[in-house]
Structure formats: C-alpha cells, structure tokens
C-alpha cells in the first residue's frame, strides 16, 4: 500500500496545514521524510521525499528559488513543507509560482509546529505501509508457492491472479494463441489503427502496458499489462492482465511477479514432459529406421503409440543443414534451447502436414526431422508431386519462422510395410545427399528422380569425376572461358531438345541461324559428330558430371 501526499495531509499537524501550490501532484508517492539543513540538499536526494524547511537555509549562492524548485521537481521530490512565521512571514511568491509550473506540492506549516511532530507520524505511516506490503508479499508468495508445489496448472494460476488484482487474466503462447484465460472475451485482441506506444513498467522483468481492441468486447480499446515469459533464454509466452475493471496499482505487481514465476515453472514443466515424450518417440523411430523391431519391447511401444506399421509409407526427411550455426548466431547456448528449436521446427512441420493427411509419424534423428507419410486410399493423395508440394509448404513455413535456416528435403521410394522402411529411409538419405549436389539450397528431391545421378554422385564422393568427362566438353569449356562464349549452354539445350535445332533456338531465345552457327563451332572446337548417338550419350553424361563439379576449377 503506497502513501501519497494527499494521505499525509490527514496525519498529525499536517491535518491543519494548507496546500498553497502544486495541487495537480497530490498523488505523488511519499517514500521518506527529511529536513533541509543545507543549500545543496538537492544533490543528496533520491526521489520520493517529503522535505521540511523553514527557509533558514536558502537555495544557495548563484541559485534563485525558481531554479531551486525546478531541481526538486526534477529529482521527483514528493512535496515541500515550509514553516512560516519562523524565519519568513510568508512563502515567497516565486516559490508558489515555480511550484505550480513544475508540479511540486507546497504545504504551508504553522511556525509553532515542531518538525519532529511531523516526522514521527509520517515515518509511522511509511513504516506501517512497508509492514503491510511485506505481509502482503509473504501471503502472495506462500499462495503461489503452494500452487507450484501442488503442480496446479495455468487455469488455477490465472484464477488466483484474477482474484488478487481484480482483473481478468490470460496466458498466450509466443504467437499470441490463447493457452488459458479467466474470460473468453479477452482471448482475442487486435492492435488499434492508431497504435499506442508501449509503456515500459519494469526494466528487470520487461513488463509493459499497451492499449488493444477486443472484438468480443464490442471492439473496446482496453489497456493490458503484458509480462513476457522466458525460459532457457527463449520466449515461451505472455502473461497478460486486462485492465477491464480497474487500473493496475503498484501493490498488484507483487502478485503479478509471483504469478509470472509460477507460470514460467509451469511452462518449463510442460517443456520437460514434452521432451520425455519426444525422446520416447524418437527412440522408437530409430528402431523402425534401423529395422530393429523384433524385440517384444519394441512391439509393445509401437502398440502403445497406436502406430500401424503394416500400411505403406513414404519416408520424408527434412535436413536442417545449418542448425548449429543458426543456434550460435541467435545466442541460445544451452543444449535444451537447441532441442527446443528442433521441437519448434517439428511442430511447425506437423502443423502443415495435419492439414493434408492423418496418422503420420514424425520425430527427430540428430538434425534431421523424419516423417513417415502414410499412403491414403485415394491414389491422387499418394502422388509424389502432391507430397513434394506439401513438403514445400512445410519448408516455407519453417523458413518464415527462422529465415536463415536452410532446410533440404529428401524422399525415399514407397515402403510397403515396416520391413521396407529402412530401405526407404536410406533412399531418402541418398536423395538428400545427391540432391544437395545437383540443386541449390532448400532443394526437395525424391530418390526416384535421381536417375543416373545416383551413379555419378558415387563417383563425385570420391572426387574422381573429372577423369571421366569427355575431352570434347573440356575443350568447349575452355573455349567459352577464353572467348566469353556460350557454346556449352547451347550444346546442353540442343541435347535436351533431342537434337532439334529449331526448338533449341526458341528455348535459348536466339535466331535459328545463330544456333546453326554455334553448333558448327561446337563441332569444330570439340571435333565432334553430333549425329552419332554414342557421342551424344557421352556428352549428356559429361554434362551431368559437370553439374556435380565446380566447372570453373577445371583446367
């Protein structure tokens, strides 16, 4: 309970005193009382004081009363009580004028009043206020500690806080999705068109107040006090008190602080439970991918999860290529924080998949998210293009949340049962490995699409492709470098068009005669016969090899 200047005007000799200036600031909080005994008293103030003076000690050399009052107001002095008919008959007009201008309450005290008669009752009030505050703090702390020890959930925490602060309470996740509320009308809110700047309320805990509109309260714009909830250096959600019934006062923040602590513990507990579930599920997925399902224990765990492994599945892998670098860059150094990032990505992918299919299985294997995509009865739902399209949507959602994270996708061939899942998993790994060589970042590649690249990539792993590239292609490559020409590109498009020069010219947006000229140059430089099918096959294979290598490094 805070003591204001207005409250002290009802205490001791101040009851018969008169306020002569600064009426607009009578709600100033009083934190202490002291006597002005030196001209430089302003330098020793910390704010919130009731100052007592008889003006025996003036403002000091080189300072007038106006500047003296201004410095007091700047120091956030609560009020100035001046004893008259002791050393001055009346309060100087410049003090009254300056006090009204700067908002500093000035109280005129009769000269017969002793300062000690003011100080004792004021100090008693301040002491009693502190005792009340400490008792309230103790009661609130015990109440919330009991909730924490009894593992009460968010519903009880919110209800308890509402009873203490007299306003409805809601807990949101970090995306402002309601987790729990004491009033369904405050679960959704919108920022007003004219956005009001946030008012910072507490530097230590980052509390702030902002005004928002509630659609379910007829669009009324109501202030809310927001407390960010953080755990493991990550934002987990928001504890929010809506000032629907009355403004939050300073004493309420004792309850809010305790509620924020218990809410954090509850969210940490949720996180820990979820981590145990993830570990259980991930261990089981590891057994499935490795084909170790013969033990009774594994079968029992599969039955416990209610997974049907007798149906066909596609194995889809989401590889988080630069997760460690992303983790370090965002200063989340704890191991649990890294796992939290993986869990968030898994949850994001699950959210996309849920809109497309059911009964899928998803988990983590190191920095790879493993998805077992169940085959539906409808053949159209099983098409590879359909799965790639949905994987692309999931990839984009992850990218939207974590912009610098690179996610590549590999898809294995269809597994017709649990015994074939390990094979599909290895194929998906190959698709990831070889797809990354062939395509740019964020690729989505199915094993069935690799074709001859599967063989070429095996050579690429041993860095032995260069010796297999046809010499004719190397000659054309050097010619392009020396002459800034595009013969290699022209040859590639010509072969992709099955040797149709007219079609290749359209693909390259050049004149038919231009491509005929280039083809003649290709034959001359490479000493090639483009009509020979063996030559064309060799050139096609060589071009694919070049795609797997840094052509600029070839001599």
VEXLO-991531 format. One line per field, with one value per residue (C-alpha): x, y, z; residue number from 1. Coordinates in Angstrom, 3 decimals, padded with zeros to 6 digits, always signed. Layout:
x	[X | ...]
y	[Y | ...]
z	[Z | ...]
n	[NUM | ...]
! end
This chain:
x	[+000.000 | +001.561 | +001.354 | +000.606 | +000.916 | -002.875 | -002.795 | -000.260 | -002.468 | -004.652 | -001.757 | -000.592 | -000.007 | -000.348 | -004.110 | -004.242 | -001.733 | -002.628 | -001.567 | -000.616 | +000.812 | +001.231 | -002.314 | -002.062 | +000.583 | -001.032 | -000.984 | +002.831 | +004.105 | +005.983 | +008.908 | +010.660 | +010.877 | +013.872 | +014.756 | +016.528 | +019.606 | +021.974 | +021.657 | +022.926 | +020.307 | +019.069 | +022.291 | +021.594 | +018.006 | +016.945 | +013.305 | +010.025 | +010.936 | +008.718 | +011.046 | +010.625 | +012.104 | +011.768 | +013.719 | +016.520 | +018.826 | +018.069 | +018.752 | +022.457 | +024.775 | +024.096 | +020.651 | +017.196 | +014.037 | +012.701 | +015.754 | +015.694 | +012.090 | +012.862 | +015.733 | +013.470 | +010.808 | +013.460 | +014.640 | +010.985 | +010.590 | +007.084 | +006.299 | +007.857 | +006.512 | +007.502 | +007.195 | +006.144 | +006.468 | +009.789 | +012.312 | +009.864 | +006.410 | +005.011 | +006.064 | +007.812 | +005.584 | +008.341 | +008.262 | +004.482 | +004.695 | +007.518 | +005.833 | +002.623 | +004.584 | +006.705 | +004.070 | +005.618 | +003.122 | +003.978 | +002.450 | +002.342 | +003.004 | +002.393 | +005.544 | +004.542 | +004.734 | +007.903 | +009.386 | +009.668 | +005.890 | +005.520 | +008.318 | +007.232 | +003.666 | +004.832 | +007.530 | +004.988 | +002.706 | +005.588 | +006.720 | +003.196 | +002.934 | +006.113 | +004.873 | +001.593 | +003.489 | +005.816 | +002.884 | +001.049 | +004.203 | +004.562 | +000.911 | +001.034 | +004.346 | +003.011 | -000.141 | +001.691 | +004.376 | +001.600 | +000.263 | +003.732 | +004.303 | +000.895 | +001.643 | -001.528 | -001.943 | -002.410 | -006.156 | -005.648 | -002.736 | -004.839 | -007.846 | -005.699 | -004.101 | -007.509 | -008.735 | -005.698 | -005.617 | -009.339 | -008.952 | -009.263 | -006.086 | -004.985 | -001.854 | -000.800 | +001.880 | +004.615 | +002.378 | -000.437 | -002.555 | -004.595 | -003.468 | -005.682 | -007.957 | -010.404 | -012.695 | -013.304 | -013.974 | -010.310 | -008.777 | -008.529 | -007.323 | -006.321 | -003.999 | -005.897 | -005.470 | -003.594 | -001.065 | -000.240 | +003.387 | +004.130 | +004.661 | +007.567 | +006.619 | +009.582 | +013.109 | +014.016 | +011.102 | +010.281 | +006.645 | +004.816 | +001.356 | -000.350 | -003.866 | -005.542 | -009.001 | -011.064 | -013.522 | -015.550 | -015.951 | -017.647 | -014.280 | -013.497 | -009.923 | -008.641 | -005.156 | -003.406 | -000.325 | +001.912 | +004.590 | +006.818 | +007.507 | +011.004 | +012.740 | +016.136 | +016.734 | +013.714 | +010.362 | +007.688 | +004.582 | +002.878 | +001.059 | -001.461 | -003.709 | -006.516 | -007.401 | -011.095 | -012.323 | -009.653 | -006.100 | -003.237 | -001.617 | +001.876 | +000.823 | -000.649 | +002.800 | +003.749 | +001.057 | +001.933 | +005.619 | +004.813 | +002.303 | +004.896 | +007.390 | +004.864 | +003.720 | +007.350 | +007.727 | +004.538 | +005.812 | +009.180 | +007.306 | +005.308 | +008.536 | +010.138 | +007.139 | +007.142 | +010.861 | +010.321 | +007.588 | +009.860 | +012.699 | +010.403 | +009.041 | +012.447 | +013.973 | +011.150 | +011.554 | +015.267 | +014.333 | +011.938 | +014.503 | +017.171 | +014.789 | +015.196 | +011.577 | +011.959 | +012.036 | +008.831 | +009.614 | +009.673 | +006.346 | +004.774 | +005.959 | +004.598 | +001.246 | +001.351 | +001.799 | -001.013 | +001.140 | +000.068 | +003.285 | +001.555 | +000.400 | +002.599 | +004.650 | +006.907 | +009.954 | +010.384 | +013.439 | +013.824 | +017.537 | +018.365 | +021.650 | +022.986 | +021.218 | +024.366 | +025.343 | +021.778 | +021.803 | +025.041 | +024.017 | +020.827 | +022.756 | +020.798 | +023.764 | +022.039 | +021.616 | +017.950 | +017.456 | +018.808 | +016.379 | +013.634 | +014.418 | +014.161 | +010.866 | +009.522 | +010.509 | +008.949 | +005.772 | +005.709 | +006.068 | +003.431 | +001.042 | +001.307 | +001.084 | -002.019 | -003.985 | -003.188 | -003.095 | -003.662 | -001.874 | +001.576 | +004.602 | +007.141 | +010.262 | +013.910 | +017.139 | +020.049 | +019.488 | +017.058 | +013.296 | +011.888 | +008.370 | +006.637 | +003.913 | +001.044 | -000.384 | -004.061 | -006.775 | -007.156 | -004.320 | -004.234 | -003.266 | -000.280 | +001.318 | +004.925 | +004.144 | +001.467 | +003.892 | +006.579 | +004.091 | +003.154 | +006.825 | +007.469 | +004.747 | +006.273 | +009.720 | +008.375 | +006.680 | +009.945 | +011.767 | +009.169 | +009.798 | +013.582 | +014.711 | +018.389 | +017.801 | +018.439 | +016.043 | +016.532 | +014.064 | +014.725 | +012.007 | +012.501 | +010.521 | +007.332 | +007.791 | +005.030 | +005.477 | +007.687 | +010.358 | +010.831 | +011.010 | +014.802 | +015.301 | +013.102 | +014.983 | +018.365 | +016.928 | +015.702 | +019.211 | +020.658 | +018.107 | +019.277 | +022.939 | +022.785 | +020.003 | +022.231 | +024.956 | +022.611 | +020.384 | +020.748 | +019.894 | +016.403 | +016.061 | +013.281 | +014.408 | +012.859 | +015.086 | +013.150 | +014.102 | +017.859 | +018.194 | +021.732 | +022.826 | +022.872 | +025.808 | +027.546 | +027.249 | +029.009 | +031.981 | +031.665 | +032.022 | +035.462 | +036.350 | +037.023 | +034.577 | +036.986 | +038.834 | +035.517 | +034.451 | +034.775 | +037.751 | +035.493 | +033.481 | +036.636 | +037.748 | +034.363 | +034.514 | +037.965 | +036.803 | +033.851 | +036.190 | +038.671 | +036.074 | +033.209 | +031.025 | +028.003 | +028.740 | +028.387 | +024.942 | +023.900 | +025.028 | +023.152 | +019.874 | +020.352 | +020.721 | +017.734 | +015.675 | +016.673 | +018.841 | +016.061 | +017.904 | +014.722 | +013.273 | +016.608 | +016.784 | +013.366 | +014.479 | +017.583 | +015.693 | +018.138 | +017.755 | +017.763 | +020.833 | +022.640 | +022.206 | +023.320 | +026.483 | +027.090 | +026.582 | +029.188 | +031.596 | +030.864 | +031.654 | +034.837 | +036.131 | +035.250 | +035.907 | +032.501 | +029.972 | +026.644 | +024.779 | +026.482 | +024.211 | +027.195 | +028.764 | +025.502 | +025.109 | +028.690 | +028.130 | +024.910 | +026.680 | +029.578 | +027.240 | +025.631 | +029.100 | +029.837 | +026.698 | +028.246 | +031.537 | +032.795 | +033.361 | +035.410 | +038.114 | +038.553 | +041.762]
y	[+000.000 | +003.295 | +006.569 | +009.724 | +013.406 | +013.512 | +010.710 | +012.582 | +015.664 | +013.593 | +012.834 | +014.794 | +018.551 | +018.313 | +017.992 | +021.712 | +022.729 | +024.259 | +023.326 | +026.529 | +025.190 | +022.055 | +020.758 | +018.627 | +016.393 | +015.488 | +011.823 | +011.803 | +008.726 | +009.528 | +007.231 | +009.196 | +012.448 | +014.735 | +018.262 | +020.780 | +021.708 | +022.834 | +024.777 | +021.804 | +019.370 | +018.792 | +016.962 | +014.341 | +013.454 | +010.113 | +010.959 | +010.476 | +012.612 | +014.957 | +017.898 | +020.040 | +023.571 | +026.922 | +028.544 | +029.368 | +027.682 | +029.228 | +027.910 | +028.668 | +031.086 | +031.648 | +029.958 | +031.535 | +029.947 | +029.177 | +027.099 | +025.542 | +024.327 | +023.129 | +020.965 | +019.482 | +018.616 | +017.093 | +014.945 | +013.828 | +015.218 | +014.333 | +017.622 | +020.626 | +021.654 | +025.217 | +026.538 | +030.215 | +032.886 | +031.411 | +032.909 | +034.066 | +035.529 | +034.221 | +031.755 | +033.751 | +034.186 | +032.913 | +029.561 | +029.281 | +030.285 | +027.828 | +025.000 | +025.421 | +025.448 | +022.358 | +020.399 | +020.301 | +020.342 | +023.076 | +022.854 | +025.841 | +024.772 | +026.996 | +028.278 | +026.759 | +023.205 | +021.255 | +019.268 | +016.230 | +016.320 | +015.959 | +013.440 | +010.861 | +010.336 | +010.407 | +007.811 | +005.714 | +005.762 | +004.836 | +002.065 | +000.672 | +000.792 | -001.242 | -003.749 | -004.106 | -004.533 | -007.161 | -009.088 | -008.916 | -010.097 | -013.014 | -014.042 | -013.850 | -015.716 | -018.524 | -018.770 | -019.099 | -021.356 | -023.732 | -023.718 | -024.549 | -027.376 | -028.862 | -028.678 | -026.724 | -025.771 | -022.482 | -022.423 | -022.191 | -019.749 | -017.392 | -017.664 | -016.894 | -013.862 | -012.550 | -012.727 | -010.769 | -007.982 | -007.727 | -008.013 | -010.890 | -012.786 | -014.649 | -016.625 | -016.670 | -018.680 | -016.746 | -016.371 | -014.912 | -018.039 | -018.335 | -021.142 | -020.243 | -017.374 | -016.395 | -014.676 | -015.969 | -012.415 | -011.434 | -014.403 | -012.454 | -008.894 | -006.558 | -003.609 | -000.333 | +001.515 | +004.261 | +002.109 | +003.435 | +003.150 | +000.575 | +001.940 | +000.179 | -000.699 | -002.705 | -002.876 | -006.022 | -008.143 | -006.300 | -005.667 | -003.237 | -001.728 | -001.278 | -000.484 | -003.027 | -003.679 | -006.723 | -007.875 | -009.893 | -006.825 | -004.800 | -003.659 | -001.715 | -000.452 | -001.525 | -001.331 | -004.617 | -005.265 | -007.811 | -009.933 | -011.894 | -015.417 | -016.679 | -019.993 | -021.244 | -017.792 | -018.257 | -016.513 | -019.046 | -016.903 | -013.919 | -013.494 | -010.711 | -008.792 | -006.836 | -003.642 | -004.232 | -003.409 | -001.071 | +000.131 | -001.994 | -000.369 | -000.872 | -003.459 | -005.592 | -006.073 | -008.181 | -010.667 | -010.353 | -011.061 | -014.187 | -015.361 | -014.840 | -017.032 | -019.853 | -019.547 | -019.906 | -023.040 | -024.467 | -023.862 | -025.413 | -028.453 | -028.683 | -028.450 | -031.215 | -033.541 | -032.887 | -033.633 | -037.036 | -037.783 | -036.697 | -038.895 | -041.898 | -041.359 | -040.630 | -043.768 | -045.805 | -044.169 | -045.031 | -048.713 | -048.536 | -046.899 | -049.433 | -052.393 | -053.429 | -054.350 | -057.981 | -057.388 | -057.646 | -054.315 | -052.507 | -054.021 | -053.077 | -049.485 | -049.338 | -050.612 | -048.013 | -045.257 | -046.829 | -046.758 | -049.002 | -050.110 | -052.645 | -049.957 | -048.370 | -045.262 | -042.788 | -041.737 | -037.946 | -036.320 | -032.619 | -031.895 | -028.792 | -028.027 | -025.113 | -025.647 | -025.304 | -022.006 | -020.728 | -021.766 | -019.910 | -016.818 | -016.484 | -016.859 | -019.852 | -021.604 | -024.166 | -027.689 | -027.683 | -024.481 | -026.232 | -029.089 | -026.502 | -025.132 | -028.644 | -029.173 | -025.902 | -026.843 | -030.310 | -028.680 | -026.273 | -029.123 | -031.168 | -028.222 | -028.197 | -031.995 | -032.195 | -030.193 | -032.760 | -036.214 | -038.142 | -040.905 | -039.684 | -040.370 | -037.614 | -037.310 | -036.221 | -038.013 | -035.704 | -032.644 | -034.451 | -034.460 | -037.838 | -038.020 | -041.304 | -040.304 | -042.828 | -043.828 | -042.910 | -044.920 | -042.192 | -042.685 | -038.933 | -038.222 | -040.561 | -038.903 | -037.862 | -034.383 | -033.987 | -034.953 | -032.637 | -029.766 | -030.235 | -030.645 | -027.331 | -025.668 | -027.064 | -025.907 | -022.391 | -022.243 | -023.141 | -020.550 | -017.950 | -018.502 | -018.926 | -017.006 | -018.041 | -021.742 | -023.988 | -026.940 | -029.581 | -032.399 | -035.968 | -038.521 | -042.288 | -044.714 | -046.227 | -048.730 | -051.368 | -052.265 | -051.927 | -054.204 | -051.844 | -048.591 | -048.903 | -049.177 | -046.122 | -044.250 | -044.927 | -043.822 | -040.582 | -040.030 | -040.540 | -038.083 | -035.535 | -036.162 | -036.196 | -033.640 | -031.154 | -031.724 | -031.273 | -028.432 | -025.240 | -024.776 | -025.715 | -028.481 | -031.075 | -034.278 | -037.742 | -040.790 | -041.895 | -038.629 | -039.080 | -041.500 | -041.699 | -039.094 | -041.836 | -043.438 | -040.166 | -038.945 | -042.054 | -041.066 | -037.460 | -038.626 | -039.994 | -036.828 | -038.895 | -037.436 | -035.197 | -038.079 | -039.356 | -036.046 | -036.241 | -034.282 | -032.623 | -030.991 | -029.753 | -028.141 | -026.413 | -025.272 | -023.723 | -022.067 | -020.485 | -019.125 | -017.718 | -016.186 | -015.451 | -017.659 | -019.853 | -022.972 | -025.332 | -023.963 | -024.169 | -027.801 | -028.698 | -027.196 | -028.783 | -032.241 | -031.634 | -030.858 | -034.246 | -032.628 | -030.345 | -027.115 | -025.113 | -025.973 | -025.279 | -021.827 | -020.983 | -022.205 | -020.007 | -017.032 | -016.791 | -016.853 | -020.208 | -019.214 | -018.285 | -021.735 | -023.349 | -021.232 | -022.220 | -025.907 | -025.678 | -024.042 | -026.832 | -029.488 | -027.674 | -026.929 | -030.336 | -032.263 | -033.862 | -035.657 | -034.659 | -037.123 | -040.048 | -041.407 | -042.695 | -039.248 | -037.657 | -040.119 | -039.476 | -035.709 | -035.934 | -037.938 | -035.469 | -032.514 | -034.199 | -034.682 | -031.004 | -030.185 | -032.034 | -030.194 | -026.666 | -026.188 | -023.061 | -025.154 | -027.453 | -026.703]
z	[+000.000 | -001.113 | +000.875 | -001.138 | -000.276 | -000.080 | +002.527 | +004.694 | +004.810 | +007.161 | +009.539 | +012.656 | +012.303 | +008.517 | +009.042 | +009.886 | +007.193 | +003.858 | +000.316 | -001.493 | -004.770 | -006.909 | -006.377 | -009.541 | -007.932 | -004.616 | -005.701 | -005.571 | -003.702 | -000.473 | +000.305 | +003.057 | +005.025 | +005.690 | +006.772 | +004.539 | +006.514 | +003.763 | +000.480 | -001.566 | -000.220 | -003.778 | -004.613 | -001.948 | -002.786 | -004.290 | -005.063 | -003.211 | -000.174 | +001.825 | +002.531 | +005.658 | +005.790 | +007.460 | +004.592 | +007.045 | +004.564 | +001.168 | -002.330 | -002.102 | -003.822 | -007.509 | -007.423 | -007.091 | -005.713 | -009.190 | -010.079 | -006.580 | -007.084 | -010.603 | -009.322 | -006.646 | -009.214 | -011.456 | -008.533 | -008.131 | -004.625 | -003.387 | -001.613 | +000.124 | +003.564 | +004.561 | +008.137 | +008.175 | +010.873 | +011.997 | +009.570 | +006.856 | +007.406 | +004.085 | +001.413 | -001.341 | -004.434 | -006.735 | -004.888 | -005.342 | -008.995 | -009.765 | -007.790 | -009.775 | -013.019 | -012.263 | -010.345 | -006.876 | -003.969 | -001.419 | +002.074 | +004.404 | +008.030 | +011.080 | +012.791 | +016.133 | +014.769 | +015.548 | +012.627 | +014.871 | +015.356 | +011.592 | +011.079 | +013.650 | +012.396 | +008.751 | +009.463 | +011.338 | +008.289 | +005.983 | +008.310 | +008.575 | +004.796 | +004.458 | +007.024 | +005.125 | +001.860 | +003.344 | +004.822 | +001.512 | -000.285 | +002.154 | +001.776 | -002.023 | -002.188 | +000.019 | -002.073 | -005.378 | -003.887 | -002.837 | -006.400 | -007.717 | -005.213 | -005.943 | -009.681 | -010.359 | -013.991 | -015.804 | -015.080 | -011.303 | -011.673 | -013.800 | -011.476 | -008.428 | -010.067 | -011.144 | -007.534 | -006.332 | -008.944 | -009.673 | -013.453 | -015.954 | -016.849 | -019.956 | -020.885 | -024.558 | -026.285 | -028.084 | -031.159 | -029.019 | -029.245 | -026.039 | -023.714 | -020.753 | -019.730 | -016.997 | -019.505 | -023.063 | -024.255 | -023.836 | -025.656 | -028.934 | -029.414 | -032.190 | -032.188 | -032.720 | -036.019 | -034.203 | -032.384 | -028.913 | -027.906 | -025.237 | -021.755 | -020.060 | -016.478 | -015.207 | -016.631 | -014.700 | -015.920 | -019.179 | -018.170 | -020.424 | -020.889 | -024.235 | -025.388 | -027.694 | -029.119 | -028.132 | -030.853 | -028.319 | -026.099 | -028.852 | -030.143 | -026.972 | -026.637 | -023.210 | -021.659 | -020.912 | -018.791 | -020.535 | -018.864 | -021.306 | -020.020 | -020.799 | -020.152 | -021.395 | -022.929 | -025.172 | -025.219 | -024.290 | -023.937 | -022.302 | -019.003 | -019.638 | -017.254 | -018.933 | -017.047 | -017.647 | -014.136 | -012.707 | -013.335 | -012.024 | -008.960 | -007.585 | -004.991 | -007.790 | -009.271 | -006.244 | -007.292 | -010.979 | -010.317 | -008.297 | -010.915 | -013.666 | -011.781 | -011.289 | -014.927 | -016.055 | -013.914 | -015.413 | -018.938 | -018.069 | -016.721 | -019.953 | -021.900 | -019.814 | -020.246 | -023.965 | -024.134 | -022.485 | -024.998 | -027.871 | -026.617 | -026.274 | -029.776 | -031.322 | -029.808 | -031.288 | -034.713 | -034.537 | -034.071 | -037.029 | -039.354 | -038.429 | -038.779 | -035.127 | -034.422 | -033.473 | -029.693 | -027.698 | -026.048 | -029.408 | -030.447 | -027.128 | -027.500 | -031.065 | -029.811 | -027.023 | -029.608 | -031.711 | -034.853 | -037.734 | -039.461 | -041.674 | -044.097 | -046.828 | -046.010 | -047.771 | -045.747 | -045.985 | -044.400 | -043.552 | -043.113 | -041.025 | -042.762 | -040.682 | -037.366 | -035.227 | -036.889 | -036.543 | -032.882 | -032.102 | -034.057 | -032.042 | -028.745 | -027.483 | -025.924 | -023.712 | -025.015 | -024.031 | -026.024 | -029.133 | -028.597 | -028.159 | -031.637 | -033.102 | -031.289 | -032.668 | -036.224 | -035.794 | -034.514 | -037.471 | -039.992 | -038.139 | -038.350 | -042.155 | -042.522 | -040.287 | -042.827 | -045.554 | -044.025 | -040.792 | -038.877 | -039.933 | -037.734 | -037.091 | -034.952 | -034.818 | -035.672 | -034.864 | -037.144 | -039.443 | -038.956 | -040.010 | -041.402 | -042.227 | -044.674 | -044.712 | -048.078 | -048.360 | -050.089 | -052.701 | -055.268 | -056.041 | -052.441 | -052.806 | -055.824 | -055.420 | -056.735 | -054.065 | -051.308 | -052.717 | -052.835 | -049.171 | -048.202 | -049.959 | -047.884 | -044.681 | -045.817 | -046.432 | -043.030 | -041.292 | -043.401 | -042.477 | -038.758 | -038.998 | -042.034 | -042.116 | -041.519 | -044.552 | -044.896 | -047.591 | -048.227 | -049.392 | -050.193 | -050.419 | -052.580 | -051.213 | -048.361 | -048.382 | -044.729 | -041.658 | -043.135 | -046.128 | -044.153 | -043.568 | -047.341 | -047.997 | -045.267 | -046.913 | -050.248 | -048.672 | -047.263 | -050.755 | -052.132 | -049.556 | -050.270 | -054.053 | -054.304 | -052.498 | -055.091 | -058.016 | -056.801 | -054.834 | -051.151 | -049.929 | -052.515 | -052.480 | -054.211 | -054.449 | -054.809 | -057.903 | -059.626 | -059.260 | -062.162 | -063.464 | -060.928 | -058.294 | -060.121 | -060.888 | -057.326 | -056.085 | -058.274 | -057.061 | -053.462 | -054.398 | -056.349 | -059.473 | -061.972 | -063.865 | -065.479 | -066.930 | -068.510 | -072.332 | -073.644 | -076.197 | -073.385 | -071.670 | -074.944 | -075.313 | -071.678 | -072.195 | -075.420 | -073.552 | -070.890 | -073.357 | -075.664 | -073.262 | -075.418 | -074.569 | -076.587 | -073.584 | -072.702 | -076.327 | -076.524 | -073.345 | -074.560 | -078.016 | -076.436 | -074.112 | -077.227 | -078.718 | -081.364 | -082.663 | -083.581 | -084.225 | -080.789 | -079.084 | -080.715 | -079.223 | -075.779 | -075.971 | -077.484 | -080.386 | -084.188 | -085.962 | -087.986 | -084.749 | -083.279 | -086.535 | -086.384 | -082.753 | -083.498 | -086.247 | -083.795 | -081.259 | -083.858 | -084.839 | -081.303 | -079.865 | -083.082 | -082.632 | -084.749 | -083.180 | -085.399 | -083.666 | -080.898 | -078.904 | -078.932 | -077.786 | -074.914 | -073.821 | -073.993 | -071.961 | -069.254 | -069.275 | -068.848 | -065.835 | -064.356 | -064.816 | -062.823 | -059.894 | -060.104 | -059.973 | -063.690 | -063.095 | -061.420 | -064.382 | -066.267]
n	[1 | 2 | 3 | 4 | 5 | 6 | 7 | 8 | 9 | 10 | 11 | 12 | 13 | 14 | 15 | 16 | 17 | 18 | 19 | 20 | 21 | 22 | 23 | 24 | 25 | 26 | 27 | 28 | 29 | 30 | 31 | 32 | 33 | 34 | 35 | 36 | 37 | 38 | 39 | 40 | 41 | 42 | 43 | 44 | 45 | 46 | 47 | 48 | 49 | 50 | 51 | 52 | 53 | 54 | 55 | 56 | 57 | 58 | 59 | 60 | 61 | 62 | 63 | 64 | 65 | 66 | 67 | 68 | 69 | 70 | 71 | 72 | 73 | 74 | 75 | 76 | 77 | 78 | 79 | 80 | 81 | 82 | 83 | 84 | 85 | 86 | 87 | 88 | 89 | 90 | 91 | 92 | 93 | 94 | 95 | 96 | 97 | 98 | 99 | 100 | 101 | 102 | 103 | 104 | 105 | 106 | 107 | 108 | 109 | 110 | 111 | 112 | 113 | 114 | 115 | 116 | 117 | 118 | 119 | 120 | 121 | 122 | 123 | 124 | 125 | 126 | 127 | 128 | 129 | 130 | 131 | 132 | 133 | 134 | 135 | 136 | 137 | 138 | 139 | 140 | 141 | 142 | 143 | 144 | 145 | 146 | 147 | 148 | 149 | 150 | 151 | 152 | 153 | 154 | 155 | 156 | 157 | 158 | 159 | 160 | 161 | 162 | 163 | 164 | 165 | 166 | 167 | 168 | 169 | 170 | 171 | 172 | 173 | 174 | 175 | 176 | 177 | 178 | 179 | 180 | 181 | 182 | 183 | 184 | 185 | 186 | 187 | 188 | 189 | 190 | 191 | 192 | 193 | 194 | 195 | 196 | 197 | 198 | 199 | 200 | 201 | 202 | 203 | 204 | 205 | 206 | 207 | 208 | 209 | 210 | 211 | 212 | 213 | 214 | 215 | 216 | 217 | 218 | 219 | 220 | 221 | 222 | 223 | 224 | 225 | 226 | 227 | 228 | 229 | 230 | 231 | 232 | 233 | 234 | 235 | 236 | 237 | 238 | 239 | 240 | 241 | 242 | 243 | 244 | 245 | 246 | 247 | 248 | 249 | 250 | 251 | 252 | 253 | 254 | 255 | 256 | 257 | 258 | 259 | 260 | 261 | 262 | 263 | 264 | 265 | 266 | 267 | 268 | 269 | 270 | 271 | 272 | 273 | 274 | 275 | 276 | 277 | 278 | 279 | 280 | 281 | 282 | 283 | 284 | 285 | 286 | 287 | 288 | 289 | 290 | 291 | 292 | 293 | 294 | 295 | 296 | 297 | 298 | 299 | 300 | 301 | 302 | 303 | 304 | 305 | 306 | 307 | 308 | 309 | 310 | 311 | 312 | 313 | 314 | 315 | 316 | 317 | 318 | 319 | 320 | 321 | 322 | 323 | 324 | 325 | 326 | 327 | 328 | 329 | 330 | 331 | 332 | 333 | 334 | 335 | 336 | 337 | 338 | 339 | 340 | 341 | 342 | 343 | 344 | 345 | 346 | 347 | 348 | 349 | 350 | 351 | 352 | 353 | 354 | 355 | 356 | 357 | 358 | 359 | 360 | 361 | 362 | 363 | 364 | 365 | 366 | 367 | 368 | 369 | 370 | 371 | 372 | 373 | 374 | 375 | 376 | 377 | 378 | 379 | 380 | 381 | 382 | 383 | 384 | 385 | 386 | 387 | 388 | 389 | 390 | 391 | 392 | 393 | 394 | 395 | 396 | 397 | 398 | 399 | 400 | 401 | 402 | 403 | 404 | 405 | 406 | 407 | 408 | 409 | 410 | 411 | 412 | 413 | 414 | 415 | 416 | 417 | 418 | 419 | 420 | 421 | 422 | 423 | 424 | 425 | 426 | 427 | 428 | 429 | 430 | 431 | 432 | 433 | 434 | 435 | 436 | 437 | 438 | 439 | 440 | 441 | 442 | 443 | 444 | 445 | 446 | 447 | 448 | 449 | 450 | 451 | 452 | 453 | 454 | 455 | 456 | 457 | 458 | 459 | 460 | 461 | 462 | 463 | 464 | 465 | 466 | 467 | 468 | 469 | 470 | 471 | 472 | 473 | 474 | 475 | 476 | 477 | 478 | 479 | 480 | 481 | 482 | 483 | 484 | 485 | 486 | 487 | 488 | 489 | 490 | 491 | 492 | 493 | 494 | 495 | 496 | 497 | 498 | 499 | 500 | 501 | 502 | 503 | 504 | 505 | 506 | 507 | 508 | 509 | 510 | 511 | 512 | 513 | 514 | 515 | 516 | 517 | 518 | 519 | 520 | 521 | 522 | 523 | 524 | 525 | 526 | 527 | 528 | 529 | 530 | 531 | 532 | 533 | 534 | 535 | 536 | 537 | 538 | 539 | 540 | 541 | 542 | 543 | 544 | 545 | 546 | 547 | 548 | 549 | 550 | 551 | 552 | 553 | 554 | 555]
! end
